[in-house]
């Protein structure tokens, strides 16, 4: 008998039916299952249900001769079995028991088949509902993504318009800033020289950034001239601050626009994804991660606030350009004084810096010589350590080989004791050498640090000498002979 079908994914559990008390006649039972064909399921080709094939083995039992159960004995000596029942018949079950067992098996088989049919019907309905629900849910998600893409496109266009307007206003204000800078640069020579000297001396490095007598004289010189340039400077500061505000508003717009473009790209990609698209994968647990930081109301309000802030800054910038234009047309001043004192202070400071530079060069040469000697000593220590490590390897290898001596040959002889003593001695020597090496390396690091400090200080002194002697004194060689009056630039 062959059984065709597939293993069940679920099982209906029902109580086992009680055995039938009244059995039908034997002839009726025989006629009910004589020509019965095994049950064939309607659908056995489900893609996730593997087909199974079972085959019952046919057994044809036979009785061997009684003599085969007692090998080695002649048939005459085998003790015959004596039956306690009449006629020597051994009976285990009655015929009614046999029919009752068959009927029970038939009913269990029929119940199992009915349960399987119900399960298949339920599975078909479930699969159909799942497909419809998934299609409906995916359609709603796609629709929401499409609406989101349209919203992003709208705000992108608004941001682009405002960003273009802010760029134009910032460029106009930058032009006004350049005009103010040219107005300050076109003042008379003393102020220009003093101002540039201060700016150049701000490029001094490290310890040379001192408030020395040269700086004091330059500040005094600038204070005399600055009284006639305050309005220009204040206006320039205001313009610079407004430029920073414009740039901040522009950066917010650009950042928001870049985020919108990235979000539009991602949402548009999600909107176009289908079940047949490439690059779709499982991301287990992603639905439990809530990385959102806004809701639609706060999302739209954020962009609207950025646009409103940019519009406010553009209006303020336009008013500032108008006031600066009128101020530039009425600006005029006079200047100049205290030129020789500044030059004397520069000469004295240059002499002090040159002396300090000479001493630093002397100490740097000595430090480099000591570094060379300590590096040579470190190389000698490292070579000694390597030699000792080779000796340690030899001694430990000898000890390891001697552990393989057989039986009583494992003698703790003088050679064994000497090898152990040699290993301990070499280890102690290596520890001392490593300590010496670490001490030498620490000293080398201190020397290298001292060398770096001296070299850095030397660079600082060279930079200070270049600034004071070449740049500043190079500008202060001539004394301006005329006084210029600042007008509209």
C-alpha positions, 0 to 999 in steps of 0.5 A: 500500500502506497501513501501520497501526501505531505506532512502537516504543519498543524494538528487538530487534537480531538479525544480518541473516540471510544471503541464500538461496542457492537461490531458489524458482521465480518462479511460487511466489514470485509466488503467495506474496505476490500476495494478501498483506495488510499486518500489522495489530497486535492492539492499536494504541490504547495511550494512550501510543502515538500512531497513525501512518499511512504512505502510499507514493507511487505512481510511474509512471515514463515515458520522455521522447522522446530529443529532449527531452534535447537542446533546440535541436538537430534530431533529425537532428543528435542523435548516437545512443547506441551499445550495446556489448552485443548488441541495444542492451540495458542491464542492471543486475541479473539476475532472480535478484538481483531475487527474492533482494532481495524474499525478503530484504525479506520475511524482514526484515519478518517478523522485525521483526513477530515482534519487535514482537509479543514486545515488546508481550507483554513490555510487557503483562506489565510493565504488569500487574506494575507495577500490582500491585506499586504497589498492593501497595506503596501498601497497605503504606504506607497500613497503616503510616501508619494504625498511626502515626496510632494510636500518635500518638493514644495518646501525645496522650491521655497528654500531655493527662492529664499536662498537665491535672494539671501545670496544676492543680498550677502554679495551686496553687503560684502561689496559694502564691506570691501568699500569700508576696508578700502576707506580704512586702508586709504588713510594716511601713512602713520595710521597705516604703518602703526596698524599694519605693525600691530597686525604683523606683531600679532603673528608672533608666536609663543612667549614672544607675544608680550605686551612690550614697549613697542606695542605700547608705543604703537597703541599710543600712536593708533589712539591718536589717529583712531578718534577720526576713524571711529565711525568707519570702524564701528560701521565696519564692525556692524557690517561684519556682524550682519554678514555673520548673521546673513551667513548663519541664515544662509547656512541654515537654509543650505543645511535645510535644503541639503536635508530636504534633497537627501530626504527627497532622494530617500523617500522617492527611492522608497516610493519606487520600491516594489516587491520585484525591486533589487536591493531589498533585504530583511532588517530584523527589528527595524520596526522597533527602532524609532529614530524620528525627531519631529512630526509633520507639524514641527517639520514644516514649522522648522523650514518656515522659521528658517525662511522667516529668519532669512527674510528678517536678516535680508531686511536688516541688511538692506537698511544697513547698506543704506546707512553705510552709504550715507556715512561714507560720503561724509567721512573726513579726518586728519592724522599723524604723530609719535613716529620716532619713539616707535622706531627707538622701541623697535631698535631696542627690542630687535637687539634683545631678541637677537641676543636671546637667539644667539644663546638659544643656538648655543644651548641647542648645539650642546643638546644635539651632541648629548642626544647623539651620545645617548642614542649611541649608548641605547644602541649598545644596550639594545645589542647587549639585550639581543645577545643575552636573549640568544644566550637565554634561548640556548639555556632554556632550549637545553633545559627543555631538551633535558626534560625528555630524558627517560625514567631515571635519567631525569637526574638533577645533576650539576648540569641541571642546576647550572642551567637553572642558575644560568637562566635565572642569572640571564633573566636578572641581567636582562631586567637590569638591562631593560631598566637601563634601556628605559632610563636611557630612553626616558633621558633621550625623550627629555633631551628630545623634548628640550631640543624641541623646546629650543628649536621652537623657541628659536623659530619664535625668535626668528619669526619675531626678528623677521616681523620686527626687523623686516616687516615693521621697520621696513615700513617705517623707514620713511616718514610721510610728508603729507596728510590725506583727508578721507572722503568717499571711496 
